[in-house]
Amino acid sequence: MFKRFVALFFVCFVLAGDALAEVKVAVVDFQRALNEVKEADGVRKKLEGMYGERKTAIEKMQKSLEAQRAELEKQSAILSDSARKQKEEEFMRGQMEFQQTYGRYESEMQSAYYSAMEQFIEKMRKIAVAIGQERGYTLVLEATEGGVVYYQPSIDVTDELIKRYNAANPATTTTGK
């Protein structure tokens, strides 16, 4: 019984060795590709502009609140109780509005960023699949998300992916410039 198990294990090991010898693996770094594709420049500039507008609006609201607080502190000793309470309530409403606006802007920025990145990654995946099929790869791994610790640079297809991505998206490479 034990000899049969050892023989079966040996056969499985040999067969697995033959199967592994035929495996052809490639690696692609989507993060590097995102940083280098031409289309991403225009999207980055658009997002930075959106962020700049939001940041300016938030800073303006914050300065207004600070001025309102300083005025309230100055006048609190001379205001009647009802007037002071009214000013405090106005200030608290302003704070709540600031927090809500800040949260909404933050959410909008994250949504815009993730939506743009999702579109890039989907396009890149299709190109990576095409490269894998054309070159006969058994497996294409994503270098930054796939847990790849080490690989030979010769199996990295990121440069080819970037080249094909830029070629497939020529109309968008000049936007924002």
C-alpha positions as CSV (number, residue, x, y, z in Angstrom):
1,M,0.0,0.0,0.0
2,F,2.7,2.5,1.0
3,K,4.7,1.6,-2.1
4,R,1.7,2.3,-4.3
5,F,1.2,5.7,-2.6
6,V,4.9,6.6,-3.1
7,A,4.7,5.5,-6.7
8,L,1.5,7.5,-7.3
9,F,3.0,10.5,-5.6
10,F,6.1,10.2,-7.8
11,V,4.0,10.0,-11.0
12,C,2.0,13.1,-9.9
13,F,5.2,14.9,-9.2
14,V,6.7,14.0,-12.6
15,L,3.5,15.0,-14.4
16,A,3.3,18.2,-12.5
17,G,6.9,18.9,-13.4
18,D,6.1,18.4,-17.1
19,A,3.0,20.6,-16.8
20,L,5.0,23.4,-15.0
21,A,7.7,23.3,-17.7
22,E,5.1,24.4,-20.2
23,V,3.8,27.3,-18.2
24,K,4.7,30.7,-19.6
25,V,4.3,33.6,-17.3
26,A,4.3,37.4,-17.8
27,V,4.1,40.3,-15.4
28,V,2.5,43.7,-15.9
29,D,2.7,46.7,-13.6
30,F,-0.6,48.6,-13.9
31,Q,0.5,51.2,-11.4
32,R,3.5,52.1,-13.5
33,A,1.4,52.0,-16.7
34,L,-1.2,54.4,-15.1
35,N,1.6,56.8,-14.4
36,E,3.0,56.6,-17.9
37,V,0.1,56.4,-20.3
38,K,-0.5,59.7,-22.1
39,E,-4.3,59.7,-21.6
40,A,-3.8,59.8,-17.8
41,D,-2.1,63.2,-18.0
42,G,-5.3,64.9,-19.1
43,V,-7.4,63.1,-16.5
44,R,-4.9,64.0,-13.8
45,K,-5.0,67.7,-14.8
46,K,-8.8,67.6,-14.8
47,L,-8.9,66.0,-11.3
48,E,-6.3,68.5,-10.0
49,G,-8.4,71.4,-11.3
50,M,-11.5,70.0,-9.7
51,Y,-9.5,69.6,-6.4
52,G,-8.2,73.1,-6.7
53,E,-11.7,74.6,-7.0
54,R,-13.0,72.5,-4.1
55,K,-10.0,73.4,-1.9
56,T,-10.5,77.1,-2.6
57,A,-14.2,76.9,-1.7
58,I,-13.4,75.0,1.5
59,E,-10.7,77.5,2.5
60,K,-13.1,80.4,1.9
61,M,-15.7,78.7,4.1
62,Q,-13.1,78.0,6.8
63,K,-11.9,81.6,6.9
64,S,-15.5,82.8,7.1
65,L,-16.1,80.5,10.1
66,E,-13.0,81.7,11.8
67,A,-14.0,85.3,11.4
68,Q,-17.5,84.5,12.6
69,R,-16.0,82.8,15.7
70,A,-13.7,85.6,16.4
71,E,-16.5,88.1,16.1
72,L,-18.7,86.0,18.4
73,E,-15.9,85.8,21.0
74,K,-15.4,89.6,20.9
75,Q,-19.1,90.4,21.2
76,S,-20.2,87.7,23.6
77,A,-19.7,89.9,26.7
78,I,-21.8,92.8,25.4
79,L,-24.5,90.8,23.6
80,S,-27.8,89.9,25.3
81,D,-28.4,86.3,26.0
82,S,-30.9,85.9,23.2
83,A,-28.5,87.7,20.7
84,R,-25.6,85.6,21.8
85,K,-27.6,82.4,21.5
86,Q,-28.7,83.4,18.0
87,K,-25.1,84.1,17.0
88,E,-23.9,80.8,18.4
89,E,-26.6,79.0,16.5
90,E,-25.6,80.7,13.3
91,F,-22.0,79.7,13.9
92,M,-23.0,76.1,14.6
93,R,-25.1,76.0,11.4
94,G,-22.1,77.3,9.6
95,Q,-19.9,74.6,11.1
96,M,-22.4,71.9,10.1
97,E,-22.6,73.3,6.6
98,F,-18.8,73.3,6.4
99,Q,-18.5,69.7,7.5
100,Q,-21.2,68.6,5.1
101,T,-19.7,70.4,2.2
102,Y,-16.2,69.1,3.0
103,G,-17.5,65.5,3.2
104,R,-19.4,65.9,0.0
105,Y,-16.4,67.4,-1.8
106,E,-14.2,64.6,-0.5
107,S,-16.7,62.0,-1.6
108,E,-17.0,63.5,-5.1
109,M,-13.2,63.6,-5.5
110,Q,-12.8,60.0,-4.5
111,S,-15.6,59.0,-6.8
112,A,-14.2,60.8,-9.7
113,Y,-10.7,59.4,-9.1
114,Y,-11.9,55.8,-8.7
115,S,-14.1,56.1,-11.7
116,A,-11.2,57.3,-13.9
117,M,-8.9,54.6,-12.5
118,E,-11.4,51.9,-13.1
119,Q,-11.8,52.9,-16.8
120,F,-8.0,52.9,-17.2
121,I,-7.6,49.6,-15.6
122,E,-10.3,48.0,-17.6
123,K,-8.7,49.2,-20.9
124,M,-5.3,48.0,-19.6
125,R,-6.7,44.6,-18.7
126,K,-8.0,44.0,-22.2
127,I,-4.6,44.9,-23.7
128,A,-2.8,42.7,-21.2
129,V,-5.1,39.8,-22.1
130,A,-4.4,40.4,-25.8
131,I,-0.7,40.4,-25.2
132,G,-1.0,37.2,-23.2
133,Q,-3.0,35.5,-25.9
134,E,-0.7,36.7,-28.7
135,R,2.5,35.6,-27.0
136,G,1.1,32.4,-25.7
137,Y,1.4,33.2,-22.0
138,T,-0.4,30.8,-19.7
139,L,-0.6,33.4,-17.0
140,V,-0.2,37.2,-16.7
141,L,0.2,38.5,-13.2
142,E,-0.3,42.1,-12.0
143,A,3.0,43.0,-10.3
144,T,1.8,45.5,-7.6
145,E,-1.6,43.9,-6.6
146,G,-0.9,40.3,-7.3
147,G,1.5,39.7,-4.5
148,V,4.5,39.2,-6.8
149,V,7.7,39.6,-4.8
150,Y,10.2,39.0,-7.6
151,Y,10.3,38.5,-11.3
152,Q,12.9,38.6,-14.1
153,P,12.6,41.9,-16.0
154,S,12.4,39.8,-19.2
155,I,8.8,38.7,-18.4
156,D,7.6,42.2,-17.8
157,V,5.2,43.3,-20.5
158,T,4.4,46.7,-19.0
159,D,6.3,48.7,-21.7
160,E,4.4,46.8,-24.5
161,L,1.1,47.5,-22.6
162,I,1.9,51.3,-22.4
163,K,2.8,51.4,-26.1
164,R,-0.4,49.7,-27.2
165,Y,-2.5,51.7,-24.8
166,N,-1.2,55.0,-26.2
167,A,-1.6,53.7,-29.8
168,A,-5.2,52.6,-29.1
169,N,-6.2,55.9,-27.4
170,P,-4.7,58.6,-29.7
171,A,-7.7,61.0,-29.6
172,T,-7.4,61.4,-25.8
173,T,-3.7,61.8,-25.6
174,T,-3.9,65.5,-26.5
175,T,-6.8,66.5,-24.2
176,G,-5.9,68.8,-21.4
177,K,-2.6,70.0,-23.1
